[in-house]
Amino acid sequence: MMRQAGRHLPEYLELRKKAKDFLDFCYSPALAAEATLQPVRRYGMDGAILFADILLILDAMGRNVRFVEGEGPRIDPATKASELDRVSLEKMLAHLAPVGETVDRVKSQLAPETTLIGFAGSPWTVAIYAIDGKAGADKSAPRLFGYQHPAELDAILAQLVEVTAHYLVMQARAGADALMLFESWAEGLPSDVFGRWVIEPTAALVKRVRELGVDLPILGFPRGAGGLAIDYATRTGVNAVGLDTAQPLYRATKLLPAGMAVQGNLDPLRLLTGGPDLDARVREIIAQLKDRPHIFNLGHGVLPETPIANVERVLAVIRNQA
C-alpha cells in the first residue's frame, strides 16, 4: 500500500526517533531499510516500497531541501534550468548513493517472492516543488510560470528527466524489481499542457531509462489526472498505471490498453473507517478489475490514524478473494 511504511505503525514512530531529521532518516540506509521492511514483517505484504522521498533528487541538485516542522518541505526555488545544473551528475549520484545502499540492504533481506519497488517523483511534480519552493495546496504559481516561460519550463523538465533516469537506474542496479513514478500533482491541468508537462516528460523519462539498459516494469501514478489518465497510460510507455480514488474502474478498464496492469484504488478514508463497507468496496474493486492484471492498492497514502486492524482486514479479504 502506498506509504505503507509510515506513521500508522508504532514501530515506525520509534524508528524515526533515531534520526535527527527526516532527511537524515532517508539518507541513513540502516534506518531507511528497516522502515521499508517493517510493513512486510507485520502484514506479509507481497511488495516492499522503498522508503525515501521524491525531493531527494532536488536535494542532490543543490536546492537545499529541508523539512520544517508543521509546515512541510522547503526548497531554494529554481526558475531556470541552469540553476538545476550546478552540480555534476557524478556528484548528484554520489549524494544519492545511500538510497542505492538502502535498496541493496532491503533486497538482501526480502524473500525472493516479495517484490521491491523503487521510485522517483515524475518531472512535472518535482518541477512544481523546484519552482514554488514549498508544498502548498495551490499549484497556480508553477502553472503560471509554465504559461509565461514555456521554453524555460521545458528545459527544467528535460534536466529532471536526465537526472531522474540515472537515479532510477541506480535503484535498478541495486536490486529493485520494479520502478514507480509518482506524478502526485497531475490534477487540474488542461489537456494540452498535460500532454506537454506530464505525458511528454514521462515518456522521455521511460525512454531514457530503457536507453540506459533497464527493462524492469515501470508503474506510473498520475494522481488527479481524471480522464487524462487514459492518455497517460497509452502514451508514456509505462507498463502499469496507478488510479486514484476518483477514477471509475468500470470505465478505465474498458479504455486502458489490453493487458495493462492497474494499481489502485481504495479510498484511504474508507480504510480508516473500516467495517462492512470497507469489505464490500475491496471486493467490488477486485471484481471490477478481474479481467486485467491488478495490483491492489490505495488511491493515495495510508493515513497516520489508520487502525492496524483495518489494514489486516483488507489483506484478509483480498487473500480470501484470491
Backbone hydrogen bonds in HBPLUS format (Angstrom, degrees):
<---DONOR---> <-ACCEPTOR-->    atom                        ^
c    i                          cat <-CA-CA->   ^        H-A-AA   ^      H-
h    n   atom  resd res      DA  || num        DHA   H-A  angle D-A-AA Bond
n    s   type  num  typ     dist DA aas  dist angle  dist       angle   num
A0004-GLN N   A0001-MET O   2.86 MM   3  5.02 125.4  2.16 149.1 137.9     1
A0302-VAL N   A0002-MET O   3.14 MM 300  6.43 152.5  2.22 150.6 152.0     2
A0009-LEU N   A0006-GLY O   3.01 MM   3  6.01 169.1  2.02 134.9 137.7     3
A0012-TYR N   A0009-LEU O   3.08 MM   3  5.28 129.9  2.34 101.1 114.2     4
A0013-LEU N   A0009-LEU O   3.24 MM   4  6.66 157.9  2.29 151.7 156.9     5
A0014-GLU N   A0010-PRO O   3.10 MM   4  6.39 151.8  2.18 147.1 154.2     6
A0015-LEU N   A0011-GLU O   3.03 MM   4  6.18 154.7  2.09 138.0 145.1     7
A0016-ARG N   A0012-TYR O   2.83 MM   4  6.05 157.0  1.88 157.6 163.6     8
A0017-LYS N   A0014-GLU O   3.25 MM   3  5.50 137.1  2.45 100.7 111.4     9
A0018-LYS N   A0015-LEU O   2.99 MM   3  5.64 160.6  2.02 118.9 125.1    10
A0019-ALA N   A0016-ARG O   3.15 MM   3  5.72 165.1  2.17 116.4 120.9    11
A0025-PHE N   A0021-ASP O   3.03 MM   4  6.31 148.3  2.13 146.2 155.5    12
A0026-CYS N   A0022-PHE O   2.99 MM   4  6.37 157.3  2.05 151.5 156.3    13
A0027-TYR N   A0023-LEU O   2.90 MM   4  6.12 150.2  1.99 150.1 158.6    14
A0028-SER N   A0025-PHE O   3.33 MM   3  5.33 163.7  2.36 103.2 107.7    15
A0031-LEU N   A0028-SER O   2.99 MM   3  5.45 116.8  2.41 113.0 127.7    16
A0032-ALA N   A0028-SER O   2.85 MM   4  5.97 173.5  1.85 165.8 168.0    17
A0033-ALA N   A0029-PRO O   2.84 MM   4  5.70 156.3  1.89 142.3 148.9    18
A0034-GLU N   A0030-ALA O   3.17 MM   4  6.24 154.6  2.24 134.5 141.4    19
A0035-ALA N   A0031-LEU O   2.93 MM   4  6.22 157.8  1.98 151.4 157.5    20
A0036-THR N   A0032-ALA O   3.00 MM   4  6.21 149.5  2.09 141.5 149.6    21
A0037-LEU N   A0033-ALA O   3.00 MM   4  6.24 148.2  2.10 146.7 155.1    22
A0038-GLN N   A0034-GLU O   2.97 MM   4  6.05 140.9  2.12 150.7 159.9    23
A0040-VAL N   A0037-LEU O   3.04 MM   3  5.26 121.6  2.40 104.9 120.4    24
A0041-ARG N   A0037-LEU O   3.00 MM   4  6.28 158.2  2.05 162.3 169.0    25
A0042-ARG N   A0038-GLN O   2.97 MM   4  6.21 164.6  1.99 155.7 160.2    26
A0043-TYR N   A0039-PRO O   2.87 MM   4  5.67 165.9  1.89 141.8 146.6    27
A0044-GLY N   A0040-VAL O   2.82 MM   4  4.78 139.0  1.98 124.4 134.3    28
A0115-THR N   A0046-ASP O   3.00 MM  69  6.41 146.9  2.12 158.8 151.2    29
A0048-ALA N   A0115-THR O   2.67 MM  67  6.08 162.6  1.70 168.6 174.8    30
A0117-ILE N   A0048-ALA O   2.79 MM  69  6.10 170.7  1.80 171.1 174.4    31
A0050-LEU N   A0117-ILE O   2.97 MM  67  6.06 176.7  1.97 163.8 164.7    32
A0056-LEU N   A0053-ASP O   3.23 MM   3  5.78 170.8  2.24 117.1 119.8    33
A0058-LEU N   A0055-LEU O   3.08 MM   3  5.33 125.9  2.38 102.9 115.8    34
A0059-ASP N   A0055-LEU O   3.11 MM   4  6.46 153.3  2.18 150.1 158.2    35
A0060-ALA N   A0056-LEU O   2.90 MM   4  6.21 153.1  1.97 148.8 155.7    36
A0061-MET N   A0057-ILE O   3.09 MM   4  6.30 129.3  2.36 130.3 143.6    37
A0063-ARG N   A0058-LEU O   3.07 MM   5  5.61 161.5  2.11 151.8 151.7    38
A0062-GLY N   A0059-ASP O   3.08 MM   3  5.29 157.9  2.13 109.2 112.3    39
A0076-ASP N   A0063-ARG O   2.81 MM  13  5.02 163.9  1.84 159.3 156.0    40
A0066-ARG N   A0074-ARG O   2.98 MM   8  5.38 152.0  2.06 153.4 160.1    41
A0074-ARG N   A0066-ARG O   2.73 MM   8  5.38 150.9  1.82 164.0 169.6    42
A0068-VAL N   A0072-GLY O   2.89 MM   4  5.24 163.8  1.91 142.8 138.6    43
A0071-GLU N   A0068-VAL O   2.93 MM   3  5.32 163.0  1.96 132.8 136.1    44
A0072-GLY N   A0068-VAL O   2.93 MM   4  5.24 150.5  2.02 162.4 154.3    45
A0075-ILE N   A0133-GLY O   2.87 MM  58  4.42 161.1  1.91 125.1 124.7    46
A0078-ALA N   A0130-ALA O   2.78 MM  52  5.43 153.4  1.85 134.3 141.4    47
A0083-GLU N   A0080-LYS O   2.98 MM   3  5.43 145.1  2.11 109.3 118.9    48
A0084-LEU N   A0081-ALA O   2.92 MM   3  5.31 152.1  2.00 110.2 119.2    49
A0085-ASP N   A0082-SER O   3.20 MM   3  4.97 160.4  2.24 100.3 104.0    50
A0092-MET N   A0088-SER O   2.93 MM   4  6.25 156.1  1.99 153.0 160.5    51
A0093-LEU N   A0089-LEU O   2.95 MM   4  6.16 167.1  1.97 156.1 158.3    52
A0094-ALA N   A0090-GLU O   3.04 MM   4  6.23 146.0  2.16 139.0 148.8    53
A0095-HIS N   A0091-LYS O   2.90 MM   4  6.12 150.6  1.99 144.1 151.9    54
A0096-LEU N   A0092-MET O   3.00 MM   4  6.33 142.4  2.14 143.2 153.8    55
A0097-ALA N   A0094-ALA O   3.21 MM   3  4.97 156.8  2.27  96.6 103.5    56
A0099-VAL N   A0096-LEU O   2.91 MM   3  5.64 143.9  2.04 122.5 131.7    57
A0100-GLY N   A0097-ALA O   2.97 MM   3  5.11 116.4  2.39 101.8 117.2    58
A0101-GLU N   A0097-ALA O   3.00 MM   4  6.40 152.0  2.08 152.1 160.9    59
A0102-THR N   A0098-PRO O   2.89 MM   4  6.15 147.6  2.00 141.0 149.7    60
A0103-VAL N   A0099-VAL O   2.99 MM   4  6.36 159.6  2.04 151.3 155.6    61
A0104-ASP N   A0100-GLY O   3.03 MM   4  6.30 161.4  2.07 147.7 152.5    62
A0105-ARG N   A0101-GLU O   2.89 MM   4  6.14 158.8  1.94 150.7 156.2    63
A0106-VAL N   A0102-THR O   2.91 MM   4  6.14 167.3  1.92 158.2 161.2    64
A0107-LYS N   A0103-VAL O   2.90 MM   4  6.03 170.8  1.91 156.4 159.3    65
A0108-SER N   A0104-ASP O   3.13 MM   4  6.24 152.9  2.20 143.6 149.9    66
A0109-GLN N   A0106-VAL O   2.93 MM   3  5.29 146.1  2.04 108.6 119.2    67
A0110-LEU N   A0106-VAL O   3.06 MM   4  6.23 120.8  2.43 149.8 166.1    68
A0114-THR N   A0111-ALA O   2.95 MM   3  5.48 166.7  1.97 122.7 127.1    69
A0177-ASP N   A0116-LEU O   2.77 MM  61  5.26 156.9  1.82 146.7 154.9    70
A0178-ALA N   A0116-LEU O   3.34 MM  62  6.61 143.5  2.48 151.7 150.3    71
A0118-GLY N   A0178-ALA O   2.89 MM  60  6.21 162.6  1.92 161.3 156.0    72
A0180-MET N   A0118-GLY O   2.78 MM  62  6.18 142.8  1.92 135.9 147.6    73
A0120-ALA N   A0180-MET O   3.03 MM  60  6.56 144.0  2.16 162.5 173.3    74
A0182-PHE N   A0120-ALA O   3.02 MM  62  6.36 164.3  2.05 152.5 157.6    75
A0122-SER N   A0182-PHE O   2.93 MM  60  5.42 169.0  1.94 128.1 125.9    76
A0126-VAL N   A0122-SER O   3.04 MM   4  6.23 169.3  2.05 166.2 169.6    77
A0127-ALA N   A0123-PRO O   2.81 MM   4  5.92 152.4  1.88 149.4 158.1    78
A0128-ILE N   A0124-TRP O   2.98 MM   4  6.25 146.0  2.09 147.4 155.7    79
A0129-TYR N   A0125-THR O   3.44 MM   4  6.86 157.3  2.50 146.8 150.1    80
A0130-ALA N   A0126-VAL O   3.00 MM   4  6.29 157.5  2.05 148.0 155.1    81
A0131-ILE N   A0127-ALA O   2.83 MM   4  5.97 162.1  1.86 156.3 159.6    82
A0132-ASP N   A0128-ILE O   2.88 MM   4  5.88 165.8  1.90 151.0 155.8    83
A0133-GLY N   A0129-TYR O   2.74 MM   4  5.29 148.8  1.84 136.4 145.2    84
A0144-LEU N   A0140-SER O   2.77 MM   4  5.93 161.6  1.81 156.0 161.3    85
A0145-PHE N   A0141-ALA O   2.89 MM   4  6.10 155.4  1.95 148.4 155.7    86
A0146-GLY N   A0142-PRO O   2.95 MM   4  6.19 150.6  2.04 141.6 149.0    87
A0147-TYR N   A0143-ARG O   3.01 MM   4  6.40 149.2  2.11 148.8 156.9    88
A0148-GLN N   A0144-LEU O   2.91 MM   4  6.12 158.6  1.95 152.3 158.4    89
A0149-HIS N   A0145-PHE O   2.70 MM   4  5.63 150.3  1.79 151.1 158.9    90
A0153-LEU N   A0149-HIS O   3.04 MM   4  6.33 160.0  2.08 159.2 165.3    91
A0154-ASP N   A0150-PRO O   2.94 MM   4  6.15 159.4  1.98 148.2 154.2    92
A0155-ALA N   A0151-ALA O   3.03 MM   4  6.28 150.5  2.12 142.1 149.6    93
A0156-ILE N   A0152-GLU O   2.94 MM   4  6.25 152.7  2.01 147.1 154.6    94
A0157-LEU N   A0153-LEU O   2.87 MM   4  6.12 165.9  1.89 158.6 161.8    95
A0158-ALA N   A0154-ASP O   2.93 MM   4  6.14 154.2  2.00 143.9 151.4    96
A0159-GLN N   A0155-ALA O   2.97 MM   4  6.18 153.9  2.04 144.7 151.4    97
A0160-LEU N   A0156-ILE O   2.99 MM   4  6.31 156.6  2.05 149.7 155.9    98
A0161-VAL N   A0157-LEU O   2.86 MM   4  6.11 149.0  1.96 147.6 156.7    99
A0162-GLU N   A0158-ALA O   3.20 MM   4  6.48 163.1  2.23 150.8 152.6   100
A0163-VAL N   A0159-GLN O   3.24 MM   4  6.51 172.8  2.25 153.5 154.9   101
A0164-THR N   A0160-LEU O   2.90 MM   4  5.80 161.7  1.93 147.0 153.2   102
A0165-ALA N   A0161-VAL O   2.96 MM   4  6.02 153.3  2.03 146.4 153.4   103
A0166-HIS N   A0162-GLU O   3.33 MM   4  6.63 161.7  2.37 147.4 150.5   104
A0167-TYR N   A0163-VAL O   3.01 MM   4  6.27 152.3  2.09 147.7 156.3   105
A0168-LEU N   A0164-THR O   2.89 MM   4  6.13 157.9  1.94 154.1 158.7   106
A0169-VAL N   A0165-ALA O   2.96 MM   4  6.19 156.1  2.02 147.5 154.7   107
A0170-MET N   A0166-HIS O   2.95 MM   4  6.15 150.9  2.04 142.7 150.1   108
A0171-GLN N   A0167-TYR O   3.18 MM   4  6.53 152.7  2.26 142.0 148.5   109
A0172-ALA N   A0168-LEU O   2.89 MM   4  6.21 156.7  1.95 151.0 157.8   110
A0173-ARG N   A0169-VAL O   2.90 MM   4  6.13 163.5  1.93 154.7 158.2   111
A0174-ALA N   A0170-MET O   3.03 MM   4  6.20 133.1  2.26 138.1 150.7   112
A0174-ALA N   A0171-GLN O   3.17 MM   3  5.03 129.1  2.44  90.8 104.6   113
A0176-ALA N   A0171-GLN O   3.12 MM   5  5.79 168.8  2.14 144.8 142.8   114
A0175-GLY N   A0172-ALA O   3.10 MM   3  5.36 152.0  2.18 103.6 112.2   115
A0179-LEU N   A0217-PRO O   3.00 MM  38  6.41 162.1  2.04 159.7 165.5   116
A0219-LEU N   A0179-LEU O   2.77 MM  40  6.19 161.6  1.81 157.8 163.8   117
A0181-LEU N   A0219-LEU O   2.74 MM  38  6.14 155.2  1.80 157.2 165.3   118
A0221-PHE N   A0181-LEU O   2.93 MM  40  6.15 153.5  2.00 171.2 176.6   119
A0183-GLU N   A0221-PHE O   2.95 MM  38  5.64 152.9  2.02 137.1 143.7   120
A0223-ARG N   A0183-GLU O   3.04 MM  40  6.11 126.3  2.34 133.7 148.9   121
A0186-ALA N   A0223-ARG O   3.26 MM  37  5.58 133.3  2.49 153.7 165.3   122
A0194-PHE N   A0190-PRO O   2.88 MM   4  5.96 150.3  1.96 157.6 167.4   123
A0195-GLY N   A0191-SER O   3.08 MM   4  6.18 151.3  2.16 137.9 144.1   124
A0196-ARG N   A0192-ASP O   3.16 MM   4  6.48 151.3  2.25 137.6 145.3   125
A0197-TRP N   A0193-VAL O   2.65 MM   4  5.57 169.0  1.66 153.5 156.8   126
A0198-VAL N   A0194-PHE O   2.91 MM   4  5.13 146.7  2.02 127.4 136.4   127
A0199-ILE N   A0194-PHE O   2.97 MM   5  6.42 161.0  2.00 153.9 160.0   128
A0200-GLU N   A0195-GLY O   2.89 MM   5  5.99 161.7  1.93 157.3 161.5   129
A0202-THR N   A0198-VAL O   3.10 MM   4  6.06 154.6  2.16 144.2 152.0   130
A0203-ALA N   A0199-ILE O   2.84 MM   4  6.01 163.6  1.86 158.8 163.6   131
A0204-ALA N   A0200-GLU O   2.93 MM   4  6.12 154.3  2.00 147.0 154.5   132
A0205-LEU N   A0201-PRO O   2.85 MM   4  6.06 148.2  1.95 142.7 151.6   133
A0206-VAL N   A0202-THR O   2.90 MM   4  6.18 165.5  1.92 156.8 159.5   134
A0207-LYS N   A0203-ALA O   2.94 MM   4  6.09 164.0  1.97 146.8 151.9   135
A0208-ARG N   A0204-ALA O   2.88 MM   4  6.01 153.8  1.95 142.7 150.1   136
A0209-VAL N   A0205-LEU O   2.95 MM   4  6.19 160.3  1.99 153.9 158.5   137
A0210-ARG N   A0206-VAL O   3.05 MM   4  6.34 157.4  2.10 148.4 154.6   138
A0211-GLU N   A0207-LYS O   2.87 MM   4  6.17 153.3  1.95 147.2 155.2   139
A0212-LEU N   A0208-ARG O   2.98 MM   4  6.22 140.6  2.14 144.0 154.1   140
A0214-VAL N   A0209-VAL O   3.26 MM   5  5.86 164.9  2.28 150.1 148.1   141
A0213-GLY N   A0210-ARG O   2.96 MM   3  5.23 157.7  2.01 111.7 115.1   142
A0239-ASN N   A0218-ILE O   2.77 MM  21  5.37 150.8  1.85 150.7 160.7   143
A0220-GLY N   A0240-ALA O   2.95 MM  20  6.32 159.7  1.99 147.4 151.2   144
A0242-GLY N   A0220-GLY O   2.69 MM  22  5.94 163.5  1.72 151.1 153.9   145
A0225-ALA N   A0222-PRO O   3.19 MM   3  5.67 148.4  2.29 143.3 138.4   146
A0228-LEU N   A0225-ALA O   3.10 MM   3  5.31 141.0  2.26 138.3 131.5   147
A0229-ALA N   A0226-GLY O   3.07 MM   3  5.83 167.2  2.09 120.8 124.5   148
A0230-ILE N   A0227-GLY O   3.31 MM   3  6.09 158.6  2.35 116.7 120.3   149
A0232-TYR N   A0228-LEU O   2.92 MM   4  6.23 159.6  1.96 151.1 157.2   150
A0233-ALA N   A0229-ALA O   2.93 MM   4  6.12 158.5  1.98 142.8 147.8   151
A0234-THR N   A0230-ILE O   3.01 MM   4  6.22 152.5  2.09 148.6 155.8   152
A0235-ARG N   A0231-ASP O   2.93 MM   4  5.86 137.5  2.11 149.9 159.3   153
A0236-THR N   A0232-TYR O   3.18 MM   4  5.70 142.9  2.32 148.5 150.0   154
A0241-VAL N   A0261-ALA O   3.06 MM  20  6.54 155.1  2.12 152.4 153.8   155
A0263-GLN N   A0241-VAL O   2.87 MM  22  6.00 158.7  1.92 141.5 141.4   156
A0243-LEU N   A0263-GLN O   2.74 MM  20  6.10 159.9  1.78 174.9 177.7   157
A0247-GLN N   A0244-ASP O   3.24 MM   3  5.78 166.3  2.26 117.4 121.5   158
A0251-ARG N   A0248-PRO O   3.14 MM   3  5.60 134.7  2.35 108.1 119.2   159
A0252-ALA N   A0248-PRO O   2.99 MM   4  6.23 168.7  2.00 157.4 161.1   160
A0253-THR N   A0249-LEU O   2.90 MM   4  5.85 170.0  1.91 154.0 156.3   161
A0254-LYS N   A0251-ARG O   3.14 MM   3  5.35 136.4  2.33 101.0 112.8   162
A0255-LEU N   A0251-ARG O   3.20 MM   4  6.45 141.7  2.35 146.4 156.9   163
A0255-LEU N   A0252-ALA O   3.10 MM   3  5.19 127.2  2.39  98.2 112.0   164
A0256-LEU N   A0252-ALA O   2.89 MM   4  5.85 150.4  1.98 162.5 166.4   165
A0260-MET N   A0257-PRO O   3.10 MM   3  5.61 165.4  2.12 134.4 135.8   166
A0262-VAL N   A0293-PRO O   2.97 MM  31  6.37 154.6  2.04 144.7 148.7   167
A0295-ILE N   A0262-VAL O   2.81 MM  33  6.13 166.0  1.83 157.5 162.3   168
A0264-GLY N   A0295-ILE O   3.19 MM  31  6.66 153.1  2.26 159.1 165.0   169
A0266-LEU N   A0297-ASN O   3.13 MM  31  6.41 157.0  2.18 147.5 140.8   170
A0299-GLY N   A0266-LEU O   2.69 MM  33  5.24 149.7  1.78 144.4 137.5   171
A0270-ARG N   A0267-ASP O   2.90 MM   3  5.23 131.6  2.13 107.7 121.1   172
A0271-LEU N   A0267-ASP O   3.15 MM   4  6.60 151.6  2.24 149.3 157.7   173
A0272-LEU N   A0268-PRO O   2.93 MM   4  6.20 147.5  2.04 139.9 149.0   174
A0273-THR N   A0269-LEU O   2.97 MM   4  6.16 147.1  2.08 137.5 145.7   175
A0274-GLY N   A0270-ARG O   2.96 MM   4  6.14 171.5  1.97 158.2 158.9   176
A0278-LEU N   A0275-GLY O   3.03 MM   3  5.52 131.2  2.28 111.3 123.0   177
A0279-ASP N   A0275-GLY O   3.37 MM   4  6.84 157.9  2.43 148.8 154.4   178
A0280-ALA N   A0276-PRO O   2.95 MM   4  6.21 164.1  1.98 153.1 157.3   179
A0281-ARG N   A0277-ASP O   3.01 MM   4  6.16 157.7  2.06 144.5 150.1   180
A0282-VAL N   A0278-LEU O   3.02 MM   4  6.25 161.9  2.05 156.3 160.7   181
A0283-ARG N   A0279-ASP O   3.11 MM   4  6.38 163.9  2.13 152.8 156.5   182
A0284-GLU N   A0280-ALA O   2.92 MM   4  6.12 149.5  2.01 143.7 153.0   183
A0285-ILE N   A0281-ARG O   2.93 MM   4  6.14 160.9  1.96 154.9 158.2   184
A0286-ILE N   A0282-VAL O   3.12 MM   4  6.36 165.8  2.14 150.0 153.7   185
A0287-ALA N   A0283-ARG O   2.94 MM   4  6.12 157.1  1.99 145.6 152.2   186
A0288-GLN N   A0284-GLU O   2.92 MM   4  6.13 157.2  1.97 151.1 156.7   187
A0289-LEU N   A0285-ILE O   3.20 MM   4  6.37 134.3  2.42 143.3 154.0   188
A0289-LEU N   A0286-ILE O   3.31 MM   3  5.36 138.1  2.50  96.3 107.4   189
A0290-LYS N   A0287-ALA O   3.36 MM   3  5.11 165.6  2.38 106.3 105.8   190
A0292-ARG N   A0289-LEU O   3.32 MM   3  5.85 166.4  2.34 120.2 120.0   191
A0306-THR N   A0303-LEU O   3.07 MM   3  5.49 164.8  2.09 123.6 124.9   192
A0310-ASN N   A0307-PRO O   3.02 MM   3  5.43 135.8  2.22 105.9 117.2   193
A0311-VAL N   A0308-ILE O   3.11 MM   3  5.28 119.3  2.49 100.6 114.9   194
A0312-GLU N   A0308-ILE O   3.01 MM   4  6.33 164.1  2.04 156.3 160.9   195
A0313-ARG N   A0309-ALA O   2.89 MM   4  6.06 145.0  2.01 137.8 147.6   196
A0314-VAL N   A0310-ASN O   3.03 MM   4  6.31 158.4  2.08 147.8 151.9   197
A0315-LEU N   A0311-VAL O   3.12 MM   4  6.42 165.1  2.14 154.3 157.6   198
A0316-ALA N   A0312-GLU O   2.99 MM   4  6.23 151.3  2.08 144.6 152.7   199
A0317-VAL N   A0313-ARG O   2.97 MM   4  6.27 158.8  2.02 154.1 159.1   200
A0318-ILE N   A0314-VAL O   2.94 MM   4  6.19 165.8  1.96 155.9 159.6   201
A0319-ARG N   A0315-LEU O   2.96 MM   4  6.09 167.7  1.98 149.1 152.6   202
A0320-ASN N   A0316-ALA O   2.96 MM   4  6.09 148.7  2.06 144.1 152.6   203
A0321-GLN N   A0317-VAL O   2.95 MM   4  6.14 148.0  2.06 145.7 154.6   204
A0322-ALA N   A0318-ILE O   2.99 MM   4  6.32 151.0  2.08 148.2 156.4   205
